[in-house]
Amino acid sequence: MKKKVAILIYSMEGDGAERVVSILIRELKDDFEIKLVLMHDRIDYEIPEDVEVILLDNGEYRESGVKKLSKIPFLAYSYKEFCQKYDIDLSLSFMNRPNYINALSKSYGNEAVCVISERIAPSMEYATNSLKDRTNRFLIKTLYPKADMILPNSEGIKADLIENFFIPSSKIEVINNPIDLEKVEELKNEPCRFDFSYFTFINIGRLHPQKNQKLLIEAFYRMNDEDSRLIIIGEGELRDELEKFIEELELQERVFLLGRDQNPFKYLSRSDAFVLSSDYEGFPNVILEALACNLPVISTDCKSGPREILSMQKGTSFHLESGMELSKYGILTAVSDAEALSEAMRRVKEDEKLRERYAYMSSFRVKDFQKDKIVGKFKSVLELSLAKKRGFACVP
């Protein structure tokens, strides 16, 4: 009989953790009986018919932080009740509030194995002294140790959890994000309405301070290159601010905010170089997506993910303080260094051999993250966690 696994996440609207979950439910449903538990009913991805979708909560999309916090104990109790009702053997959660609910439900008697997936370095995401950030840091320190296993998607996040939140390393297993290369091949040839006759840089991400697209636009402006274009795929709270910045720099004919698109691959496959300008990341899917489209990649050397992908350097202590670095699989630039980012973009455009080398190397690097390999790691960890609960494996 298949073991029953619940996957808890906010919703299936988005491009990061949601894309990972969409892959996992397709690939794991033959080995486990999966129930997808959502906190909002927005779904952008196709859900297999044999995967039941349950709505744990359907509150307002943009609830206040106080309301979100106050609901956690009640949702954790409801989740415990759900897991008992359906005899869930293992609960796997993604993102912060679902992780809190999953871990806290153990205090209410949830006997399901608790596995949580951390997608961002918490000390970077909750770095300020605001009440919200202090509360989240407290919840992570208090609740994450209750989990049976924690799955960060990068070595940098693992180090952050150990060093700043005192999580035992024995409870942590790094599993990078997967990419479905067959799906990429299918999607990248879809029609796309944009003029790619110019050299085109592309960025994909929420219009959010973390992604720092303002830095990218400034770097593009410093190139002073009339024959290049910059397109940004994504939507978010900074759209108005970025549009005004583009107007101030008189870049309306060269920089384009194209909004959110469920298929970024049709843009990636037609662009000339991908640029990530983030101040911090977890393990950026967009770099894998760019590599899958054989694009040269330029990225800030932020914590965490880009260095692990582009230079295969797992250590987290070294990051560029200034300038740029020609790594094996892409170019890294110092965080918030507009001049270094501009120089990297200029270098990629002007050096055809460099572009060709990175495009060639990308096809090799992306295979390390292909779907079957990463899903296999998830399956092994879930099975091991279940075996430990049954007493068939030694608990560290």
ABEGO torsion letter per residue (X at the ends): XBBBBBBBBABABEABAAAAAAAAAAAAAAABBBBBBBABABBABBBBAABBBBBABBBBABBBAAAAAAAAAAAAAAAAAAAAAAGBABBBBBEAAAAAAAAAAAAAGBABBBBBBBABBAAAABABABAAAAAAAAAAAAAAAABABBBBABAAAAAAAAAAAGBBAAABBBBBBBBBAAAAAAAAABBBBBBAABBBBBBBEBBBAAAGAAAAAAAAAAAGBAABBBBBBEBEAAAAAAAAAAAAAGAAAABBBAEBBABAAAAAAABABBBBABABBBBBAAAAAAAAAGBBBBBBBBOBGAAAAAAGBABAABBBABEBBBBAAEBBBBBGBAAAAAAAAAAAAABAAAAAAAAAAAAAAAAAABAAAAAAAAAAAAAAAAAAAAGABBBX
